[in-house]
Amino acid sequence: MAVTAVYPGSFDPVTVGHMDLIRRAAGLFDRLVVAVLVNSEKKSPLFSFDERVIMLQDACKNIPNVSVERFEGLLVDFVRSKKDAVIIRGLRELMDFDMELQMAQVNRIASGVSGEGIETLFLPTDPKYSHISSSVVREYARYHVPLKEFVPENVLEAMKEKGIVK
Ligand code: PNS
């Protein structure tokens, strides 16, 4: 049976840490769907939703079993639309764990009866990326700090084009 994994997130913007996780998850599953949340509640996004999707598609173009899709509403509804899929989330540090555990438990309960809900699997972030997050990138970008080590090349280019960094 081919197993699909769904890696959901806001990806504003995709970081090198996300990319590491995407590559590793792509090696573990038959198919990986990177799912970008359409209606993020974040007030001031750095990139529009369409820009985020395009940057992710470009960054993932050489990984054959990865596709980028958008989702709206509840994650479990999106995952249910993929047959027998599991959710993948990265854990960077202990602080992530509380929220991620709660989200995994809620998603499992919300999606299943008698404990047969959608499962979430956690992948530990490579320590060399554990300090990197989209929110750190957004914060630094507002002060025009160069972000070469934080984001894939195409995202850096997009930031330059928008005049966010030099
Ligand atoms: O990259 P992020 O912002 O940490 O990703 C969070 C995301 C998109 C995975 C999460 O907010 C989500 O799944 N949102 C969709 C709405 C939903 O299903 N909420 C219930 C989870 S408790």
Backbone and ligand atoms as CSV (ligand in chain L), in Angstrom:
chain,resi,resn,atom,element,x,y,z
A,1,MET,N,N,0.840,-1.211,0.000
A,1,MET,CA,C,0.000,0.000,0.000
A,1,MET,C,C,0.872,1.257,0.000
A,2,ALA,N,N,0.611,2.137,-0.948
A,2,ALA,CA,C,1.392,3.386,-1.009
A,2,ALA,C,C,0.952,4.313,0.121
A,3,VAL,N,N,1.915,4.822,0.853
A,3,VAL,CA,C,1.569,5.692,1.985
A,3,VAL,C,C,1.885,7.143,1.646
A,4,THR,N,N,0.864,7.980,1.855
A,4,THR,CA,C,1.006,9.415,1.626
A,4,THR,C,C,1.182,10.110,2.964
A,5,ALA,N,N,2.087,11.080,2.992
A,5,ALA,CA,C,2.222,11.936,4.172
A,5,ALA,C,C,1.858,13.351,3.775
A,6,VAL,N,N,1.239,14.060,4.711
A,6,VAL,CA,C,0.879,15.461,4.487
A,6,VAL,C,C,1.690,16.304,5.468
A,7,TYR,N,N,2.415,17.271,4.919
A,7,TYR,CA,C,3.203,18.169,5.770
A,7,TYR,C,C,2.546,19.555,5.706
A,8,PRO,N,N,1.756,19.890,6.730
A,8,PRO,CA,C,1.003,21.148,6.668
A,8,PRO,C,C,1.746,22.299,7.322
A,9,GLY,N,N,1.424,23.503,6.885
A,9,GLY,CA,C,2.012,24.668,7.539
A,9,GLY,C,C,1.599,25.954,6.861
A,10,SER,N,N,2.076,27.064,7.433
A,10,SER,CA,C,1.807,28.373,6.839
A,10,SER,C,C,2.903,28.734,5.829
A,11,PHE,N,N,4.118,28.308,6.102
A,11,PHE,CA,C,5.265,28.498,5.206
A,11,PHE,C,C,5.431,29.951,4.763
A,12,ASP,N,N,5.432,30.838,5.727
A,12,ASP,CA,C,5.598,32.278,5.409
A,12,ASP,C,C,6.911,32.801,5.976
A,13,PRO,N,N,8.026,32.565,5.294
A,13,PRO,CA,C,8.190,31.762,4.092
A,13,PRO,C,C,8.753,30.385,4.453
A,14,VAL,N,N,8.883,29.535,3.394
A,14,VAL,CA,C,9.555,28.251,3.596
A,14,VAL,C,C,11.011,28.510,3.979
A,15,THR,N,N,11.509,27.745,4.952
A,15,THR,CA,C,12.894,27.918,5.426
A,15,THR,C,C,13.742,26.705,5.023
A,16,VAL,N,N,15.047,26.800,5.284
A,16,VAL,CA,C,15.911,25.644,5.007
A,16,VAL,C,C,15.576,24.488,5.951
A,17,GLY,N,N,15.060,24.819,7.119
A,17,GLY,CA,C,14.619,23.776,8.062
A,17,GLY,C,C,13.425,23.011,7.511
A,18,HIS,N,N,12.444,23.737,6.954
A,18,HIS,CA,C,11.304,23.064,6.303
A,18,HIS,C,C,11.820,22.175,5.171
A,19,MET,N,N,12.745,22.705,4.365
A,19,MET,CA,C,13.230,21.962,3.198
A,19,MET,C,C,13.929,20.661,3.625
A,20,ASP,N,N,14.678,20.736,4.730
A,20,ASP,CA,C,15.349,19.530,5.232
A,20,ASP,C,C,14.293,18.486,5.613
A,21,LEU,N,N,13.246,18.955,6.276
A,21,LEU,CA,C,12.193,18.036,6.688
A,21,LEU,C,C,11.453,17.453,5.477
A,22,ILE,N,N,11.219,18.292,4.473
A,22,ILE,CA,C,10.537,17.828,3.255
A,22,ILE,C,C,11.366,16.729,2.581
A,23,ARG,N,N,12.669,16.964,2.459
A,23,ARG,CA,C,13.534,15.957,1.813
A,23,ARG,C,C,13.532,14.651,2.592
A,24,ARG,N,N,13.639,14.763,3.902
A,24,ARG,CA,C,13.679,13.538,4.726
A,24,ARG,C,C,12.348,12.794,4.674
A,25,ALA,N,N,11.257,13.531,4.777
A,25,ALA,CA,C,9.936,12.881,4.738
A,25,ALA,C,C,9.682,12.270,3.359
A,26,ALA,N,N,10.154,12.943,2.301
A,26,ALA,CA,C,9.973,12.414,0.945
A,26,ALA,C,C,10.692,11.073,0.799
A,27,GLY,N,N,11.778,10.908,1.545
A,27,GLY,CA,C,12.525,9.647,1.503
A,27,GLY,C,C,11.849,8.538,2.308
A,28,LEU,N,N,10.939,8.909,3.185
A,28,LEU,CA,C,10.304,7.912,4.056
A,28,LEU,C,C,8.946,7.436,3.539
A,29,PHE,N,N,8.305,8.283,2.711
A,29,PHE,CA,C,6.943,7.951,2.255
A,29,PHE,C,C,6.900,7.882,0.734
A,30,ASP,N,N,5.866,7.209,0.224
A,30,ASP,CA,C,5.734,7.104,-1.231
A,30,ASP,C,C,5.441,8.465,-1.837
A,31,ARG,N,N,4.659,9.242,-1.115
A,31,ARG,CA,C,4.237,10.536,-1.637
A,31,ARG,C,C,4.145,11.511,-0.481
A,32,LEU,N,N,4.630,12.718,-0.725
A,32,LEU,CA,C,4.526,13.752,0.304
A,32,LEU,C,C,3.782,14.950,-0.282
A,33,VAL,N,N,2.716,15.342,0.409
A,33,VAL,CA,C,1.968,16.528,-0.004
A,33,VAL,C,C,2.283,17.644,0.983
A,34,VAL,N,N,2.897,18.699,0.486
A,34,VAL,CA,C,3.139,19.868,1.330
A,34,VAL,C,C,1.876,20.717,1.234
A,35,ALA,N,N,1.201,20.904,2.368
A,35,ALA,CA,C,-0.123,21.548,2.360
A,35,ALA,C,C,-0.021,22.933,2.982
A,36,VAL,N,N,-0.320,23.937,2.170
A,36,VAL,CA,C,-0.188,25.327,2.630
A,36,VAL,C,C,-1.560,25.841,3.062
A,37,LEU,N,N,-1.632,26.303,4.297
A,37,LEU,CA,C,-2.907,26.805,4.826
A,37,LEU,C,C,-3.284,28.124,4.157
A,38,VAL,N,N,-4.491,28.173,3.580
A,38,VAL,CA,C,-4.915,29.378,2.864
A,38,VAL,C,C,-5.216,30.532,3.809
A,39,ASN,N,N,-6.099,30.271,4.775
A,39,ASN,CA,C,-6.538,31.386,5.619
A,39,ASN,C,C,-5.776,31.427,6.934
A,40,SER,N,N,-4.516,31.743,6.849
A,40,SER,CA,C,-3.745,31.838,8.077
A,40,SER,C,C,-4.224,33.063,8.850
A,41,GLU,N,N,-4.278,32.927,10.170
A,41,GLU,CA,C,-4.750,34.060,10.979
A,41,GLU,C,C,-3.668,35.102,11.202
A,42,LYS,N,N,-2.464,34.791,10.713
A,42,LYS,CA,C,-1.363,35.725,10.953
A,42,LYS,C,C,-1.689,37.079,10.329
A,43,LYS,N,N,-1.505,38.117,11.146
A,43,LYS,CA,C,-1.974,39.452,10.752
A,43,LYS,C,C,-1.180,40.067,9.597
A,44,SER,N,N,0.145,40.073,9.728
A,44,SER,CA,C,0.899,40.724,8.662
A,44,SER,C,C,1.888,39.755,8.021
A,45,PRO,N,N,1.413,39.006,7.032
A,45,PRO,CA,C,2.303,38.038,6.374
A,45,PRO,C,C,3.398,38.744,5.589
A,46,LEU,N,N,4.536,38.080,5.484
A,46,LEU,CA,C,5.638,38.632,4.691
A,46,LEU,C,C,5.333,38.419,3.208
A,47,PHE,N,N,4.817,37.228,2.904
A,47,PHE,CA,C,4.485,36.889,1.513
A,47,PHE,C,C,3.000,36.563,1.404
A,48,SER,N,N,2.431,36.881,0.242
A,48,SER,CA,C,1.032,36.528,0.021
A,48,SER,C,C,0.940,35.005,-0.082
A,49,PHE,N,N,-0.279,34.523,0.022
A,49,PHE,CA,C,-0.499,33.091,-0.055
A,49,PHE,C,C,0.020,32.522,-1.381
A,50,ASP,N,N,-0.319,33.188,-2.487
A,50,ASP,CA,C,0.111,32.697,-3.805
A,50,ASP,C,C,1.634,32.693,-3.923
A,51,GLU,N,N,2.279,33.723,-3.393
A,51,GLU,CA,C,3.751,33.779,-3.441
A,51,GLU,C,C,4.355,32.599,-2.676
A,52,ARG,N,N,3.765,32.288,-1.527
A,52,ARG,CA,C,4.285,31.181,-0.709
A,52,ARG,C,C,4.194,29.852,-1.443
A,53,VAL,N,N,3.048,29.651,-2.111
A,53,VAL,CA,C,2.855,28.397,-2.849
A,53,VAL,C,C,3.868,28.307,-3.993
A,54,ILE,N,N,4.027,29.392,-4.727
A,54,ILE,CA,C,4.951,29.387,-5.872
A,54,ILE,C,C,6.389,29.129,-5.390
A,55,MET,N,N,6.784,29.779,-4.301
A,55,MET,CA,C,8.149,29.577,-3.790
A,55,MET,C,C,8.371,28.134,-3.336
A,56,LEU,N,N,7.335,27.548,-2.715
A,56,LEU,CA,C,7.456,26.153,-2.274
A,56,LEU,C,C,7.552,25.211,-3.471
A,57,GLN,N,N,6.699,25.475,-4.476
A,57,GLN,CA,C,6.725,24.621,-5.670
A,57,GLN,C,C,8.095,24.669,-6.321
A,58,ASP,N,N,8.653,25.870,-6.396
A,58,ASP,CA,C,9.962,26.029,-7.003
A,58,ASP,C,C,11.037,25.308,-6.170
A,59,ALA,N,N,10.979,25.472,-4.861
A,59,ALA,CA,C,11.987,24.859,-3.984
A,59,ALA,C,C,11.901,23.324,-4.011
A,60,CYS,N,N,10.705,22.787,-4.302
A,60,CYS,CA,C,10.512,21.326,-4.263
A,60,CYS,C,C,10.562,20.689,-5.651
A,61,LYS,N,N,10.846,21.483,-6.672
A,61,LYS,CA,C,10.666,20.980,-8.048
A,61,LYS,C,C,11.561,19.786,-8.388
A,62,ASN,N,N,12.675,19.623,-7.692
A,62,ASN,CA,C,13.554,18.488,-8.004
A,62,ASN,C,C,13.336,17.279,-7.096
A,63,ILE,N,N,12.307,17.321,-6.281
A,63,ILE,CA,C,12.011,16.157,-5.430
A,63,ILE,C,C,10.763,15.492,-6.025
A,64,PRO,N,N,10.963,14.351,-6.727
A,64,PRO,CA,C,9.910,13.823,-7.591
A,64,PRO,C,C,8.597,13.450,-6.894
A,65,ASN,N,N,8.654,12.959,-5.666
A,65,ASN,CA,C,7.391,12.501,-5.045
A,65,ASN,C,C,6.750,13.553,-4.138
A,66,VAL,N,N,7.134,14.807,-4.341
A,66,VAL,CA,C,6.561,15.887,-3.523
A,66,VAL,C,C,5.655,16.764,-4.374
A,67,SER,N,N,4.467,17.053,-3.852
A,67,SER,CA,C,3.603,18.032,-4.514
A,67,SER,C,C,3.202,19.076,-3.481
A,68,VAL,N,N,2.850,20.249,-3.984
A,68,VAL,CA,C,2.447,21.334,-3.093
A,68,VAL,C,C,0.976,21.626,-3.370
A,69,GLU,N,N,0.177,21.601,-2.304
A,69,GLU,CA,C,-1.256,21.870,-2.472
A,69,GLU,C,C,-1.689,22.889,-1.436
A,70,ARG,N,N,-2.825,23.498,-1.670
A,70,ARG,CA,C,-3.359,24.454,-0.703
A,70,ARG,C,C,-4.519,23.818,0.037
A,71,PHE,N,N,-4.714,24.232,1.272
A,71,PHE,CA,C,-5.922,23.765,1.967
A,71,PHE,C,C,-6.541,24.889,2.766
A,72,GLU,N,N,-7.824,24.738,2.945
A,72,GLU,CA,C,-8.626,25.748,3.632
A,72,GLU,C,C,-9.426,25.010,4.700
A,73,GLY,N,N,-9.659,25.635,5.813
A,73,GLY,CA,C,-10.497,24.991,6.832
A,73,GLY,C,C,-9.691,24.034,7.679
A,74,LEU,N,N,-10.310,22.931,8.054
A,74,LEU,CA,C,-9.647,22.003,8.977
A,74,LEU,C,C,-8.647,21.099,8.265
A,75,LEU,N,N,-7.512,20.928,8.914
A,75,LEU,CA,C,-6.473,20.058,8.355
A,75,LEU,C,C,-6.986,18.632,8.185
A,76,VAL,N,N,-7.740,18.148,9.166
A,76,VAL,CA,C,-8.187,16.744,9.077
A,76,VAL,C,C,-9.073,16.496,7.842
A,77,ASP,N,N,-9.824,17.512,7.441
A,77,ASP,CA,C,-10.671,17.330,6.241
A,77,ASP,C,C,-9.795,17.184,4.998
A,78,PHE,N,N,-8.726,17.987,4.966
A,78,PHE,CA,C,-7.806,17.890,3.830
A,78,PHE,C,C,-7.112,16.514,3.832
A,79,VAL,N,N,-6.633,16.098,4.991
A,79,VAL,CA,C,-5.889,14.833,5.069
A,79,VAL,C,C,-6.818,13.656,4.734
A,80,ARG,N,N,-8.062,13.756,5.176
A,80,ARG,CA,C,-9.031,12.689,4.883
A,80,ARG,C,C,-9.257,12.533,3.374
A,81,SER,N,N,-9.086,13.639,2.647
A,81,SER,CA,C,-9.287,13.558,1.195
A,81,SER,C,C,-8.150,12.806,0.495
A,82,LYS,N,N,-7.065,12.583,1.212
A,82,LYS,CA,C,-5.954,11.764,0.684
A,82,LYS,C,C,-6.122,10.392,1.326
A,83,LYS,N,N,-6.016,9.349,0.540
A,83,LYS,CA,C,-6.301,8.030,1.107
A,83,LYS,C,C,-5.214,7.585,2.094
A,84,ASP,N,N,-5.629,7.190,3.271
A,84,ASP,CA,C,-4.727,6.629,4.292
A,84,ASP,C,C,-3.494,7.487,4.559
A,85,ALA,N,N,-3.680,8.786,4.612
A,85,ALA,CA,C,-2.508,9.658,4.801
A,85,ALA,C,C,-2.224,9.895,6.284
A,86,VAL,N,N,-0.979,10.196,6.563
A,86,VAL,CA,C,-0.593,10.600,7.918
A,86,VAL,C,C,-0.089,12.046,7.851
A,87,ILE,N,N,-0.083,12.692,9.014
A,87,ILE,CA,C,0.415,14.071,9.100
A,87,ILE,C,C,1.854,14.021,9.615
A,88,ILE,N,N,2.687,14.881,9.028
A,88,ILE,CA,C,4.077,15.011,9.471
A,88,ILE,C,C,4.258,16.397,10.064
A,89,ARG,N,N,4.897,16.469,11.215
A,89,ARG,CA,C,5.275,17.778,11.768
A,89,ARG,C,C,6.702,17.671,12.302
A,90,GLY,N,N,7.421,18.771,12.231
A,90,GLY,CA,C,8.789,18.798,12.748
A,90,GLY,C,C,8.804,19.300,14.182
A,91,LEU,N,N,9.749,18.788,14.958
A,91,LEU,CA,C,9.944,19.285,16.328
A,91,LEU,C,C,11.337,19.888,16.415
A,92,ARG,N,N,11.392,21.183,16.689
A,92,ARG,CA,C,12.693,21.851,16.759
A,92,ARG,C,C,13.264,21.852,18.158
A,93,GLU,N,N,12.377,22.005,19.113
A,93,GLU,CA,C,12.821,22.145,20.497
A,93,GLU,C,C,11.682,21.727,21.404
A,94,LEU,N,N,11.995,21.637,22.700
A,94,LEU,CA,C,11.004,21.174,23.658
A,94,LEU,C,C,9.753,22.051,23.651
A,95,MET,N,N,9.966,23.346,23.434
A,95,MET,CA,C,8.830,24.272,23.461
A,95,MET,C,C,7.783,23.959,22.392
A,96,ASP,N,N,8.228,23.394,21.280
A,96,ASP,CA,C,7.285,23.016,20.215
A,96,ASP,C,C,6.354,21.898,20.677
A,97,PHE,N,N,6.890,21.078,21.589
A,97,PHE,CA,C,6.229,19.803,21.849
A,97,PHE,C,C,4.810,19.945,22.401
A,98,ASP,N,N,4.632,20.837,23.376
A,98,ASP,CA,C,3.316,21.018,24.012
A,98,ASP,C,C,2.233,21.266,22.977
A,99,MET,N,N,2.499,22.264,22.124
A,99,MET,CA,C,1.494,22.646,21.140
A,99,MET,C,C,1.279,21.559,20.086
A,100,GLU,N,N,2.394,20.975,19.662
A,100,GLU,CA,C,2.310,19.950,18.616
A,100,GLU,C,C,1.584,18.703,19.120
A,101,LEU,N,N,1.844,18.350,20.388
A,101,LEU,CA,C,1.172,17.184,20.967
A,101,LEU,C,C,-0.331,17.432,21.020
A,102,GLN,N,N,-0.703,18.623,21.473
A,102,GLN,CA,C,-2.122,18.962,21.566
A,102,GLN,C,C,-2.784,18.919,20.178
A,103,MET,N,N,-2.084,19.498,19.191
A,103,MET,CA,C,-2.628,19.535,17.838
A,103,MET,C,C,-2.802,18.107,17.296
A,104,ALA,N,N,-1.794,17.254,17.551
A,104,ALA,CA,C,-1.863,15.864,17.074
A,104,ALA,C,C,-3.022,15.132,17.733
A,105,GLN,N,N,-3.207,15.368,19.037
A,105,GLN,CA,C,-4.288,14.675,19.751
A,105,GLN,C,C,-5.654,15.156,19.277
A,106,VAL,N,N,-5.780,16.483,19.119
A,106,VAL,CA,C,-7.059,17.041,18.655
A,106,VAL,C,C,-7.371,16.523,17.252
A,107,ASN,N,N,-6.370,16.545,16.378
A,107,ASN,CA,C,-6.592,16.077,15.007
A,107,ASN,C,C,-6.988,14.603,14.975
A,108,ARG,N,N,-6.413,13.818,15.850
A,108,ARG,CA,C,-6.732,12.385,15.868
A,108,ARG,C,C,-8.157,12.159,16.350
A,109,ILE,N,N,-8.521,12.877,17.409
A,109,ILE,CA,C,-9.873,12.719,17.958
A,109,ILE,C,C,-10.908,13.275,16.986
A,110,ALA,N,N,-10.582,14.447,16.392
A,110,ALA,CA,C,-11.539,15.091,15.484
A,110,ALA,C,C,-11.788,14.266,14.223
A,111,SER,N,N,-10.851,13.397,13.891
A,111,SER,CA,C,-10.962,12.706,12.608
A,111,SER,C,C,-11.421,11.261,12.737
A,112,GLY,N,N,-11.518,10.753,13.944
A,112,GLY,CA,C,-11.805,9.320,14.021
A,112,GLY,C,C,-12.750,8.920,15.127
A,113,VAL,N,N,-13.375,7.807,14.881
A,113,VAL,CA,C,-14.194,7.194,15.930
A,113,VAL,C,C,-13.406,6.010,16.479
A,114,SER,N,N,-13.602,5.713,17.740
A,114,SER,CA,C,-12.949,4.571,18.389
A,114,SER,C,C,-11.439,4.570,18.195
A,115,GLY,N,N,-10.846,5.746,18.256
A,115,GLY,CA,C,-9.383,5.811,18.205
A,115,GLY,C,C,-8.778,5.533,16.851
A,116,GLU,N,N,-9.599,5.548,15.799
A,116,GLU,CA,C,-9.028,5.247,14.474
A,116,GLU,C,C,-8.833,6.515,13.659
A,117,GLY,N,N,-8.448,7.569,14.328
A,117,GLY,CA,C,-8.287,8.851,13.653
A,117,GLY,C,C,-6.967,8.968,12.919
A,118,ILE,N,N,-6.781,10.136,12.320
A,118,ILE,CA,C,-5.566,10.396,11.538
A,118,ILE,C,C,-4.376,10.580,12.483
A,119,GLU,N,N,-3.317,9.882,12.169
A,119,GLU,CA,C,-2.126,9.917,13.026
A,119,GLU,C,C,-1.175,11.043,12.600
A,120,THR,N,N,-0.447,11.564,13.589
A,120,THR,CA,C,0.617,12.540,13.314
A,120,THR,C,C,1.946,11.910,13.707
A,121,LEU,N,N,2.922,12.028,12.828
A,121,LEU,CA,C,4.272,11.549,13.133
A,121,LEU,C,C,5.194,12.754,13.220
A,122,PHE,N,N,6.061,12.748,14.224
A,122,PHE,CA,C,6.985,13.865,14.416
A,122,PHE,C,C,8.384,13.500,13.926
A,123,LEU,N,N,8.995,14.426,13.230
A,123,LEU,CA,C,10.403,14.247,12.848
A,123,LEU,C,C,11.224,15.301,13.588
A,124,PRO,N,N,12.287,14.881,14.283
A,124,PRO,CA,C,13.114,15.875,14.962
A,124,PRO,C,C,13.884,16.699,13.939
A,125,THR,N,N,13.895,18.000,14.149
A,125,THR,CA,C,14.662,18.878,13.263
A,125,THR,C,C,16.148,18.581,13.408
A,126,ASP,N,N,16.859,18.653,12.309
A,126,ASP,CA,C,18.314,18.549,12.379
A,126,ASP,C,C,18.815,19.712,13.258
A,127,PRO,N,N,19.683,19.405,14.259
A,127,PRO,CA,C,20.106,20.468,15.188
A,127,PRO,C,C,20.656,21.713,14.482
A,128,LYS,N,N,21.203,21.531,13.283
A,128,LYS,CA,C,21.761,22.725,12.639
A,128,LYS,C,C,20.678,23.700,12.153
A,129,TYR,N,N,19.416,23.227,12.187
A,129,TYR,CA,C,18.331,24.123,11.777
A,129,TYR,C,C,17.381,24.466,12.930
A,130,SER,N,N,17.701,24.028,14.138
A,130,SER,CA,C,16.678,24.140,15.195
A,130,SER,C,C,16.408,25.581,15.629
A,131,HIS,N,N,17.294,26.497,15.304
A,131,HIS,CA,C,17.064,27.907,15.668
A,131,HIS,C,C,16.295,28.646,14.578
A,132,ILE,N,N,16.000,27.957,13.481
A,132,ILE,CA,C,15.385,28.646,12.331
A,132,ILE,C,C,13.875,28.419,12.315
A,133,SER,N,N,13.158,29.505,12.152
A,133,SER,CA,C,11.694,29.405,12.006
A,133,SER,C,C,11.232,30.509,11.063
A,134,SER,N,N,10.043,30.353,10.515
A,134,SER,CA,C,9.504,31.399,9.637
A,134,SER,C,C,9.333,32.703,10.408
A,135,SER,N,N,8.959,32.612,11.677
A,135,SER,CA,C,8.733,33.868,12.429
A,135,SER,C,C,10.050,34.602,12.661
A,136,VAL,N,N,11.147,33.868,12.883
A,136,VAL,CA,C,12.462,34.516,12.999
A,136,VAL,C,C,12.825,35.187,11.667
A,137,VAL,N,N,12.554,34.495,10.571
A,137,VAL,CA,C,12.840,35.066,9.242
A,137,VAL,C,C,12.023,36.338,9.031
A,138,ARG,N,N,10.737,36.284,9.378
A,138,ARG,CA,C,9.884,37.477,9.188
A,138,ARG,C,C,10.388,38.654,10.018
A,139,GLU,N,N,10.767,38.349,11.260
A,139,GLU,CA,C,11.248,39.398,12.165
A,139,GLU,C,C,12.543,40.023,11.618
A,140,TYR,N,N,13.492,39.158,11.245
A,140,TYR,CA,C,14.770,39.665,10.720
A,140,TYR,C,C,14.574,40.436,9.415
A,141,ALA,N,N,13.666,39.908,8.581
A,141,ALA,CA,C,13.443,40.542,7.274
A,141,ALA,C,C,12.985,41.985,7.460
A,142,ARG,N,N,12.220,42.219,8.510
A,142,ARG,CA,C,11.717,43.593,8.738
A,142,ARG,C,C,12.847,44.555,9.071
A,143,TYR,N,N,13.977,43.991,9.507
A,143,TYR,CA,C,15.150,44.843,9.796
A,143,TYR,C,C,16.212,44.687,8.714
A,144,HIS,N,N,15.807,44.076,7.600
A,144,HIS,CA,C,16.661,43.927,6.416
A,144,HIS,C,C,17.943,43.146,6.699
A,145,VAL,N,N,17.881,42.228,7.655
A,145,VAL,CA,C,19.056,41.396,7.962
A,145,VAL,C,C,19.200,40.338,6.860
A,146,PRO,N,N,20.415,40.128,6.331
A,146,PRO,CA,C,20.591,39.098,5.294
A,146,PRO,C,C,20.239,37.709,5.832
A,147,LEU,N,N,19.541,36.936,5.031
A,147,LEU,CA,C,18.994,35.674,5.553
A,147,LEU,C,C,19.459,34.457,4.753
A,148,LYS,N,N,20.661,34.572,4.203
A,148,LYS,CA,C,21.207,33.530,3.338
A,148,LYS,C,C,21.175,32.135,3.982
A,149,GLU,N,N,21.474,32.082,5.273
A,149,GLU,CA,C,21.548,30.780,5.954
A,149,GLU,C,C,20.164,30.247,6.350
A,150,PHE,N,N,19.141,31.057,6.191
A,150,PHE,CA,C,17.837,30.709,6.754
A,150,PHE,C,C,16.824,30.204,5.730
A,151,VAL,N,N,16.952,30.690,4.499
A,151,VAL,CA,C,15.918,30.360,3.508
A,151,VAL,C,C,16.556,29.807,2.234
A,152,PRO,N,N,15.781,29.011,1.463
A,152,PRO,CA,C,16.321,28.524,0.190
A,152,PRO,C,C,16.636,29.697,-0.746
A,153,GLU,N,N,17.510,29.416,-1.700
A,153,GLU,CA,C,17.980,30.431,-2.650
A,153,GLU,C,C,16.833,31.193,-3.321
A,154,ASN,N,N,15.812,30.461,-3.765
A,154,ASN,CA,C,14.722,31.137,-4.497
A,154,ASN,C,C,13.932,32.093,-3.591
A,155,VAL,N,N,13.867,31.780,-2.307
A,155,VAL,CA,C,13.164,32.673,-1.374
A,155,VAL,C,C,13.994,33.939,-1.145
A,156,LEU,N,N,15.301,33.736,-1.041
A,156,LEU,CA,C,16.195,34.892,-0.878
A,156,LEU,C,C,16.070,35.827,-2.081
A,157,GLU,N,N,16.021,35.206,-3.273
A,157,GLU,CA,C,15.854,36.008,-4.495
A,157,GLU,C,C,14.538,36.781,-4.460
A,158,ALA,N,N,13.482,36.107,-4.037
A,158,ALA,CA,C,12.159,36.766,-3.966
A,158,ALA,C,C,12.206,37.924,-2.972
A,159,MET,N,N,12.933,37.743,-1.886
A,159,MET,CA,C,13.060,38.818,-0.886
A,159,MET,C,C,13.816,40.005,-1.465
A,160,LYS,N,N,14.826,39.690,-2.269
A,160,LYS,CA,C,15.598,40.769,-2.903
A,160,LYS,C,C,14.709,41.518,-3.892
A,161,GLU,N,N,13.956,40.759,-4.689
A,161,GLU,CA,C,13.069,41.394,-5.680
A,161,GLU,C,C,12.045,42.316,-5.031
A,162,LYS,N,N,11.585,41.914,-3.845
A,162,LYS,CA,C,10.589,42.737,-3.141
A,162,LYS,C,C,11.256,43.878,-2.357
A,163,GLY,N,N,12.587,43.901,-2.388
A,163,GLY,CA,C,13.308,44.946,-1.659
A,163,GLY,C,C,13.331,44.717,-0.151
A,164,ILE,N,N,13.030,43.467,0.267
A,164,ILE,CA,C,13.015,43.173,1.701
A,164,ILE,C,C,14.443,43.086,2.239
A,165,VAL,N,N,15.325,42.409,1.485
A,165,VAL,CA,C,16.745,42.354,1.865
A,165,VAL,C,C,17.581,42.735,0.654
A,166,LYS,N,N,18.836,43.080,0.928
A,166,LYS,CA,C,19.706,43.485,-0.181
A,166,LYS,C,C,20.395,42.287,-0.793
L,1,PNS,O1,O,3.363,26.519,10.104
L,1,PNS,P1,P,2.348,26.582,11.192
L,1,PNS,O2,O,1.737,27.949,11.259
L,1,PNS,O3,O,2.907,26.129,12.517
L,1,PNS,O4,O,1.181,25.548,10.798
L,1,PNS,C1,C,0.033,25.403,11.598
L,1,PNS,C2,C,-1.038,24.593,10.864
L,1,PNS,C3,C,-1.350,25.206,9.518
L,1,PNS,C4,C,-0.569,23.160,10.662
L,1,PNS,C5,C,-2.318,24.577,11.766
L,1,PNS,O5,O,-2.633,25.870,12.160
L,1,PNS,C6,C,-3.546,23.973,11.074
L,1,PNS,O6,O,-3.599,22.798,10.839
L,1,PNS,N1,N,-4.516,24.825,10.742
L,1,PNS,C7,C,-5.731,24.432,10.042
L,1,PNS,C8,C,-6.948,24.493,10.959
L,1,PNS,C9,C,-7.030,23.262,11.836
L,1,PNS,O7,O,-7.182,22.143,11.385
L,1,PNS,N2,N,-6.926,23.481,13.161
L,1,PNS,C10,C,-6.973,22.425,14.145
L,1,PNS,C11,C,-5.607,22.103,14.682
L,1,PNS,S1,S,-5.684,22.109,16.428
